[in-house]
Amino acid sequence: MQKFAETDRQIFRFPVAFRNDATLYSGQTDFSPGVRDACKMSKVQVLRLAKIVFVGDCGVGKTCLINRFCKRIFDSNYKATIGVDFEVERFDVLGVAFNLQMWDTAGQERFRSIASSYYRGAHALVVVFDMTNLLSLAHCHQWLEEAMTANCRGPKPLVFLVGTKKDLMGPASQKMVEAQAVQMSKELGAELWLLSACTGDNVLDFFFRLTALNFDRSVLRELERDKVDIKIGYDFVSPKRPVKIAEKNKSKRNNCQGQSDCKI
């Protein structure tokens, strides 16, 4: 197991949004104070995965986006994803190890019933559209609805709307598509990002933002659940629960029943 994440996978400052007027999370400009304090007090260990599910039409660039970030490559020879695929990427956030598990789902109709079974348990949903194909933007409502239905139990996932192939857009057409994407992000309750897997424009910034928001949210949830001594570990935040003396004595009495020489 590697001791530290690579240099370009280390996060110490809270990443900013692509547009403050196209995100539900604009009010957060830094890691929560409790999260920073917990990380300072804790030993660096590998934490559990945050599950990120990518959905969208076939050919919008989900696989290219993930490969650009994880493998630092761009392959213009497109091959449709069959069923699902996934990658795991290691980060160090505020000095604490954190992993993203990115699920790349097929956009073809014949694979949708298979892919949808992998939507459950997502910590974040990334709805991807092709900026050169506005029909793929219009389909985002349906993709998000299916993914949210599979995640109707438990905490609501973070939601991102990501437009790809930015490098293929001229200034005028990009401005027009961006305006429509901003409106769609508000309808979906999603944070908008426009990027290019080909050139890498905004790719690193997007994944840093995705990681930081998930990390902060997950640690906060555990801190609120267990407001006791904090230790970050394999269960994200594993509280050391104090045991009352009376409870210890009660346990001893239960164990000593029938034993005449047992002392409490």
C-alpha positions as CSV (number, residue, x, y, z in Angstrom):
1,M,0.0,0.0,0.0
2,Q,1.4,3.4,-1.0
3,K,2.2,5.7,1.9
4,F,1.2,8.9,0.1
5,A,-0.8,9.8,-2.9
6,E,1.0,11.3,-5.9
7,T,1.7,15.0,-5.8
8,D,-1.1,15.9,-8.2
9,R,-3.6,14.0,-6.0
10,Q,-3.0,15.9,-2.8
11,I,-5.6,18.4,-1.7
12,F,-4.9,21.0,1.0
13,R,-7.0,24.0,-0.2
14,F,-10.7,23.7,-0.9
15,P,-11.3,23.9,-4.7
16,V,-13.7,26.5,-6.1
17,A,-16.7,25.8,-8.2
18,F,-16.7,26.3,-12.0
19,R,-19.5,28.9,-11.6
20,N,-20.9,30.2,-8.4
21,D,-24.3,30.8,-10.0
22,A,-24.5,27.1,-11.1
23,T,-24.0,25.2,-7.9
24,L,-25.9,24.3,-4.8
25,Y,-22.6,24.3,-2.9
26,S,-21.5,27.9,-3.4
27,G,-21.8,28.7,0.3
28,Q,-18.9,26.4,1.1
29,T,-15.5,28.0,0.5
30,D,-13.3,25.9,2.7
31,F,-13.2,22.6,4.6
32,S,-15.4,22.7,7.7
33,P,-13.5,23.6,10.8
34,G,-14.4,20.3,12.5
35,V,-13.1,18.4,9.5
36,R,-9.7,20.3,9.6
37,D,-9.4,19.7,13.3
38,A,-10.2,16.0,13.0
39,C,-7.6,15.6,10.3
40,K,-4.9,17.3,12.4
41,M,-5.5,15.0,15.3
42,S,-5.6,11.8,13.3
43,K,-3.1,9.3,11.9
44,V,-3.0,8.9,8.1
45,Q,-4.8,5.7,7.2
46,V,-6.7,4.4,4.2
47,L,-10.3,5.3,4.4
48,R,-13.3,3.6,2.8
49,L,-14.3,4.4,-0.8
50,A,-16.6,7.2,-1.9
51,K,-18.7,5.7,-4.8
52,I,-19.1,8.1,-7.8
53,V,-21.4,7.0,-10.6
54,F,-21.1,8.6,-14.1
55,V,-24.3,8.5,-16.2
56,G,-25.2,9.9,-19.6
57,D,-25.9,9.1,-23.2
58,C,-23.7,6.8,-25.2
59,G,-20.7,8.7,-26.7
60,V,-20.8,11.8,-24.5
61,G,-17.3,11.1,-23.2
62,K,-17.7,9.5,-19.8
63,T,-14.9,6.9,-20.4
64,C,-12.6,9.5,-22.0
65,L,-13.1,11.8,-19.0
66,I,-12.3,9.1,-16.4
67,N,-9.3,7.9,-18.5
68,R,-7.9,11.4,-18.9
69,F,-7.9,11.8,-15.1
70,C,-6.9,8.4,-13.9
71,K,-4.5,7.3,-16.7
72,R,-3.6,10.7,-18.1
73,I,-4.4,9.6,-21.6
74,F,-6.9,10.6,-24.3
75,D,-7.9,8.0,-26.9
76,S,-9.9,9.4,-29.8
77,N,-10.8,5.9,-31.0
78,Y,-14.0,5.6,-29.1
79,K,-15.2,2.2,-27.9
80,A,-18.6,2.0,-26.2
81,T,-18.6,0.8,-22.6
82,I,-20.2,-2.6,-22.2
83,G,-22.2,-2.8,-19.0
84,V,-20.1,-1.0,-16.4
85,D,-16.4,-0.4,-15.7
86,F,-14.7,1.3,-12.8
87,E,-11.5,2.9,-11.7
88,V,-10.2,3.7,-8.2
89,E,-8.0,6.7,-7.5
90,R,-6.1,7.5,-4.3
91,F,-6.0,11.0,-2.9
92,D,-4.6,12.6,0.2
93,V,-7.0,15.2,1.5
94,L,-5.7,17.4,4.4
95,G,-3.1,14.7,4.8
96,V,-5.6,11.9,5.1
97,A,-5.9,9.1,2.6
98,F,-9.2,9.0,0.6
99,N,-10.2,6.9,-2.4
100,L,-12.7,7.6,-5.2
101,Q,-14.3,4.6,-6.8
102,M,-15.6,5.9,-10.2
103,W,-18.2,3.8,-11.9
104,D,-18.4,4.3,-15.7
105,T,-21.9,3.1,-16.9
106,A,-23.0,2.3,-20.4
107,G,-25.2,4.8,-22.2
108,Q,-26.6,2.3,-24.7
109,E,-30.3,1.4,-24.2
110,R,-29.6,-2.4,-24.2
111,F,-27.3,-2.0,-21.2
112,R,-29.3,0.4,-19.1
113,S,-31.1,-2.3,-17.0
114,I,-27.7,-3.8,-16.2
115,A,-26.0,-0.5,-15.4
116,S,-28.8,0.8,-13.3
117,S,-28.2,-1.9,-10.7
118,Y,-24.9,-0.3,-10.0
119,Y,-26.4,3.1,-9.2
120,R,-27.2,2.2,-5.6
121,G,-25.1,3.5,-2.8
122,A,-23.6,6.4,-4.7
123,H,-22.1,9.2,-2.8
124,A,-22.1,11.4,-5.9
125,L,-23.8,11.3,-9.3
126,V,-22.1,12.8,-12.3
127,V,-24.5,13.4,-15.3
128,V,-22.5,13.9,-18.4
129,F,-23.5,15.5,-21.7
130,D,-21.8,16.3,-25.0
131,M,-21.6,20.1,-25.6
132,T,-21.8,19.5,-29.4
133,N,-25.0,17.5,-29.0
134,L,-27.8,19.4,-27.1
135,L,-30.0,16.4,-27.3
136,S,-27.7,14.7,-24.8
137,L,-28.2,17.7,-22.5
138,A,-32.0,17.3,-22.8
139,H,-31.7,13.7,-21.7
140,C,-30.0,14.6,-18.4
141,H,-33.3,14.8,-16.6
142,Q,-34.1,11.2,-17.3
143,W,-30.6,10.0,-16.4
144,L,-30.6,11.7,-13.1
145,E,-34.2,10.6,-12.3
146,E,-33.2,6.9,-12.8
147,A,-30.0,7.3,-10.7
148,M,-31.8,9.1,-7.9
149,T,-34.6,6.5,-7.8
150,A,-31.9,3.9,-7.1
151,N,-30.6,6.1,-4.3
152,C,-33.9,7.0,-2.7
153,R,-32.8,5.5,0.6
154,G,-30.0,7.0,2.7
155,P,-28.3,10.4,2.3
156,K,-29.0,12.3,-1.0
157,P,-25.9,12.0,-3.3
158,L,-24.0,15.1,-4.5
159,V,-25.0,15.9,-8.1
160,F,-22.8,17.3,-10.9
161,L,-23.7,18.2,-14.4
162,V,-20.6,17.9,-16.7
163,G,-20.4,19.1,-20.3
164,T,-17.5,17.5,-22.3
165,K,-15.8,18.3,-25.7
166,K,-15.3,21.9,-24.8
167,D,-12.4,22.0,-27.2
168,L,-14.7,21.5,-30.1
169,M,-16.7,24.7,-29.4
170,G,-16.1,28.2,-30.7
171,P,-16.6,31.1,-28.4
172,A,-20.1,32.0,-29.6
173,S,-21.5,28.4,-29.6
174,Q,-19.9,27.7,-26.2
175,K,-21.5,30.8,-24.7
176,M,-24.9,29.6,-26.0
177,V,-24.5,26.0,-24.7
178,E,-23.2,27.2,-21.4
179,A,-26.3,29.4,-20.9
180,Q,-28.5,26.3,-21.5
181,A,-26.3,24.2,-19.2
182,V,-26.6,26.7,-16.4
183,Q,-30.4,26.5,-16.6
184,M,-30.3,22.7,-16.7
185,S,-28.0,22.6,-13.6
186,K,-30.6,24.7,-11.7
187,E,-33.4,22.4,-12.7
188,L,-31.4,19.3,-11.7
189,G,-30.0,20.8,-8.5
190,A,-26.5,20.1,-9.8
191,E,-23.1,21.8,-9.9
192,L,-22.1,22.6,-13.5
193,W,-18.7,21.9,-15.0
194,L,-17.6,22.4,-18.7
195,L,-14.4,20.7,-19.6
196,S,-12.3,18.8,-22.3
197,A,-10.9,15.3,-21.9
198,C,-8.9,15.9,-25.1
199,T,-6.9,19.0,-23.8
200,G,-7.4,18.3,-20.1
201,D,-9.0,21.7,-19.6
202,N,-10.8,21.8,-16.2
203,V,-10.5,18.0,-15.7
204,L,-8.2,18.2,-12.7
205,D,-10.1,21.0,-11.1
206,F,-13.4,19.1,-11.5
207,F,-12.1,15.9,-9.8
208,F,-10.5,17.9,-7.0
209,R,-13.8,19.6,-6.3
210,L,-15.6,16.3,-6.5
211,T,-13.2,14.7,-4.1
212,A,-13.1,17.6,-1.6
213,L,-16.9,17.9,-1.3
214,N,-17.3,14.2,-0.8
215,F,-14.5,14.1,1.8
216,D,-15.9,17.0,3.8
217,R,-19.4,15.8,3.7
218,S,-18.6,12.3,4.8
219,V,-16.4,13.3,7.7
220,L,-18.9,15.8,8.9
221,R,-21.7,13.2,8.9
222,E,-19.6,11.0,11.2
223,L,-18.6,13.9,13.4
224,E,-22.3,14.8,13.9
225,R,-23.2,11.2,14.6
226,D,-20.5,10.6,17.1
227,K,-19.6,13.8,19.1
228,V,-16.9,12.1,21.1
229,D,-13.1,11.6,20.8
230,I,-12.3,11.3,17.1
231,K,-10.0,8.9,15.4
232,I,-10.0,8.8,11.6
233,G,-9.4,5.2,10.3
234,Y,-10.9,2.5,8.1
235,D,-14.5,3.4,9.1
236,F,-13.8,7.0,8.2
237,V,-14.3,8.3,11.7
238,S,-14.1,5.7,14.4
239,P,-15.1,7.2,17.7
240,K,-13.5,5.9,20.9
241,R,-16.6,5.5,23.1
242,P,-16.0,5.9,26.8
243,V,-17.3,3.0,28.9
244,K,-18.9,4.0,32.2
245,I,-17.6,2.3,35.4
246,A,-21.1,1.2,36.3
247,E,-21.4,-0.5,32.9
248,K,-18.1,-2.3,33.5
249,N,-19.2,-3.6,36.9
250,K,-22.5,-4.7,35.5
251,S,-20.7,-6.7,32.8
252,K,-18.5,-8.3,35.4
253,R,-21.5,-9.3,37.6
254,N,-23.1,-10.9,34.6
255,N,-20.0,-12.9,33.8
256,C,-19.5,-14.0,37.4
257,Q,-22.9,-15.4,38.1
258,G,-22.5,-18.8,39.6
259,Q,-18.8,-18.3,40.4
260,S,-18.4,-17.9,44.2
261,D,-14.8,-16.7,44.0
262,C,-15.3,-13.9,41.5
263,K,-14.6,-10.4,42.8
264,I,-15.8,-7.1,41.4
